[in-house]
Structures are given as C-alpha cells and as structure tokens.
C-alpha cells in the first residue's frame, strides 16, 4: 500500500467515524466516485446491509447521459437514490462523502438528493 492510499484510507475512516457518531440511528448515504462513474448507496449500519443503491452505470443512465463522470450525471443519480429511499420509507440520512471533498460531483449528488425530497 502506497503513501497516497494510506492517507486516503485514514481520511475515509476519520469521516466515517464522525458520520456514525452523529447519525443517531439514521441510515448513511455513502458515495463512491471513480474517474468515469459515480455510485451511491444507503446503508443501515445497525443491520449492516444496503437498503437502496443507484449509479451512473444503470441502463437508463447509460442511455440518457453522455458520461457518468459529469456533475449532471451525479445530480441525476442523487435524484434516483432519493426517490428509491422515499419509496422504502426513508426520509432522513447522514451524508458520508468518504475520502472525497464536498465539491463538484459529490456536492451535486447531495444536492440532487435534497431536490428530490431527501433530508441530509
């Protein structure tokens, strides 16, 4: 493991620890972004299972979006995850940005989820 991955792992663990400490039983909206796609899932940490997920790789998104690596794609994925969560009865989540800065695609995903009715 290189120096960069160690710092990223430490930063991710620090953010996750803080998110879990302030969650008070709410599910966690976890984000992962790669250079070409963006993925998110809502996780129930008490049971350790994924409740709903969405990504830019889904067939509808691949057909409608030009690329999965844009702010527009992240906003669409955020709206999808919020709609699916509300269908399951989840209205409040805590946002886990992982090791990523709250900027660009990560911020757009959170804003998309808020627009669709999810409280973060």
C-alpha positions in Angstrom: 0.0 0.0 0.0 1.5 3.3 -1.1 1.6 6.5 0.9 -1.3 8.1 -1.0 -3.6 5.1 -0.3 -2.8 5.2 3.4 -3.7 8.8 3.7 -6.9 8.3 1.7 -7.8 5.3 3.9 -7.1 7.3 7.1 -9.2 10.3 5.8 -12.1 7.9 4.8 -12.0 6.2 8.3 -12.0 9.6 10.0 -15.0 10.8 8.0 -16.9 7.5 8.5 -16.2 7.6 12.3 -17.6 11.2 12.6 -20.6 10.3 10.4 -21.5 7.3 12.5 -21.1 9.3 15.7 -23.6 11.9 14.6 -26.0 9.5 12.8 -28.2 8.7 15.9 -29.7 5.6 14.1 -30.2 7.3 10.7 -29.1 5.4 7.6 -25.9 6.5 5.8 -25.8 7.8 2.2 -22.3 6.6 1.1 -20.7 7.9 -2.1 -18.0 6.5 -4.3 -16.8 8.2 -7.4 -14.3 6.9 -9.9 -12.8 8.7 -12.9 -15.7 7.6 -15.1 -18.7 6.8 -12.9 -20.4 7.7 -9.7 -22.1 5.3 -7.3 -24.1 5.7 -4.1 -25.9 3.5 -1.6 -28.0 4.0 1.5 -26.7 1.7 4.3 -28.3 0.7 7.5 -25.3 0.4 9.9 -27.3 -1.2 12.7 -28.0 -4.3 10.5 -25.0 -3.9 8.2 -27.0 -4.0 4.9 -27.6 -1.9 1.9 -31.1 -0.6 1.6 -31.1 1.1 -1.8 -28.4 1.9 -4.4 -28.0 3.9 -7.6 -25.2 4.5 -10.0 -24.4 6.1 -13.3 -23.9 2.6 -14.8 -27.6 1.7 -14.7 -29.1 1.1 -18.1 -31.4 4.1 -18.1 -28.5 6.4 -17.1 -26.1 5.0 -19.7 -28.7 5.6 -22.4 -29.7 9.2 -21.3 -26.4 10.6 -20.0 -23.4 11.5 -22.2 -20.9 10.4 -19.5 -21.1 9.1 -15.9 -18.3 11.4 -14.9 -20.2 14.7 -15.0 -21.9 16.9 -12.5 -25.1 16.4 -14.4 -24.8 12.6 -14.0 -24.2 13.0 -10.3 -27.3 15.1 -9.9 -29.4 12.5 -11.7 -28.1 9.7 -9.6 -28.8 11.8 -6.4 -32.4 12.2 -7.5 -32.7 8.5 -8.2 -31.4 7.4 -4.8 -33.7 9.9 -3.1 -36.8 8.6 -5.0 -35.9 5.0 -4.2 -35.2 5.8 -0.5 -38.6 7.6 -0.1 -40.3 4.6 -1.7 -38.7 2.5 1.1 -39.9 5.0 3.7 -36.5 6.7 4.4 -36.7 10.5 4.6 -33.6 11.3 6.6 -30.0 10.2 6.1 -26.5 11.2 7.0 -24.1 12.0 4.2 -20.9 10.0 4.0 -18.6 11.6 1.4 -15.9 9.1 2.0 -12.4 10.4 1.3 -13.7 12.9 -1.3 -14.1 16.7 -0.8 -17.6 18.0 -0.7 -17.2 19.7 -4.1 -18.1 19.0 -7.7 -19.8 15.7 -8.4 -20.1 14.7 -4.7 -21.8 18.0 -3.9 -24.1 17.7 -7.0 -25.2 14.2 -5.9 -26.1 15.5 -2.4 -28.0 18.5 -3.9 -29.9 16.2 -6.3 -31.0 14.0 -3.4 -32.1 17.1 -1.5 -34.1 18.3 -4.5 -35.9 15.0 -4.7 -37.0 15.3 -1.1 -34.3 13.5 1.0 -33.2 15.3 4.1 -29.4 15.2 4.6 
